[in-house]
Amino acid sequence: MSTAEDNVVDLETKKNHAAPPDVRKVKPPVDPDTLDHLKMKDGEFWRYMYDVDKATFLDYKWQMKNSLYKLDKLFDSLEGVAPKEFLDDAAEGFRRAPMAVRVTPYLLSLINWEDPWNDPIRTQFIPVASSMVLDHPMLKLDSLHEQEDAPVPGLTHRYPDKALFLPLNTCPVYCRFCTRSYAIGIDTETVEKVQLKVDPERWEQAFEYIASRPELEDIVISGGDAYNLAAKHILNLGTRLLEMDNIKRIRFASKGPAVMPMKILTDDAWLDALSRVNDLGRKLHKHVCLHTHFNTANEITDITRQAMNVLFERGITVRNQSVLQTGVNDNKHDMTRLVKRLGEVNVHAYYVYQHDMVSGVEDLRTSLQTNLDIEKWVRGSLAGFNTPTFVVDAPGGGGKRVAHGYEYYNRETGVSVYTAPSVKPGQFFTYFDPLHSLSEDMQARWQDPVEQRIMVDEALSAAQQGPR
């Protein structure tokens, strides 16, 4: 048994052996590679492709005029820049793709043309036949069933309090992976598009429906792309919606800041229109924001920073929605770099989507497990409010579900099952991992219609028993 005197001796011993007061628990020096998100491309990086000065390159009209939307023009511009083998590969890729070509000079100047096959920006906009793989038999052109939830043309009302308004069907660029390849851009050899052109009369039908539904509070203005709306239309659409008593929030959705940030710097009319709508929202105590779409840190340059600073100074909230894609952001380091760089330019990382099940871009899809693994790494590597939510937009109209919130997931068959009790109660929604992520035996099994039904039925039956 110790005595009080023993305790005094013990304390004195510990005191004598304690660390000197000037020694602290200091973390080791940071690895410089972890700060790579701060190193954005700057200077006149476009010069190797476009011999124009900075003022010209930053002119959005020049960017629009020199955007490439015909294959012959694209290939002419890449002559001597990209390998001939790549151009041949891309020509066949476009022939089989669901989306037409449209790409800005800004984007083309960011691609590494010494190795275009492995460039994350090229991967999103210029298909190559050599990377294309067999579509999963469960793929559909309109996998999210947006048209089935459209009470009037160009308006999807799925969630109780939110609607998606599609006032136009064009974009400043055409992404290969577009979930609306059923409507966006011109017809291709494989897809005849649904027509959603700019039409004020069609818009009136949407306004009438929105005003008649008191439960609607939140409207997403997408398309197409709000970047392609004239300033007068931005002002008109925003004002009409904000003046409705039931509408509390509106969001303009645009890929524009990622593909043509100079529009924010040089299109004063468009920027002022967006600012006026934002100011009106503040006055009415309603939230207006811009939702954009960066998928790789390579898309964020010093020009991006300048543009985002302008929006930040005007009090315009910007949120980002990424799509998980093979060869673009499908590993933990590239995704973390993207999210951190977004934070550096005051863009809130909002969502990372599991790639939708759309036809013709199966090479871009990843397994659900890839999503889960990346989310686990990203969460905790930066502040919670700046961490995106990783979601699956459930095929068949279930809406956005947190990726790890599945009712059942079979990694062998690649079938995952989700429910959406507040959106479509009682229904089950299935997502399917791409065939190329499965074993050869399982890939063969998916080619048999009878086996397909068995695998789906097994997954649905298991899901009804509860999450697994």
Secondary structure, DSSP 4 states (H G I P E B T S, - for coil): ---HHHHHHHHHHHHHHSPPTT---PPPPPPGGGGGGG----SSGGGGT----HHHHT-HHHHHHT-B-SHHHHHHHHTTTS-HHHHHHHHHHHHH-SS---B-HHHHHHS-TTSGGG-HHHHHHS--GGG--PPPTT--TTTT-TGGG-SBTTEE--STTEEEE------SS--TT-TTTTTSSS--SS-PPPP----HHHHHHHHHHHHH-TT--EEEE-SS-GGGS-HHHHHHHHHHHHTSTT--EEEEE-SHHHH-THHHHH-HHHHHHHHHHHHHHHHTT-EEEEEE---SGGG--HHHHHHHHHHHHTT-EEEEEEE--TTTT-SHHHHHHHHHHHHHTT-EEEEEEPPP--TT-GGG---HHHHHHHHHHHTTSS-GGGSPEEEEEETTTTEEEEGGG-SEEETTTTEEEEE-TTTSTT-EEEEE--GGGS-HHHHHHTTSHHHHHHHHHHHHHHHHT---
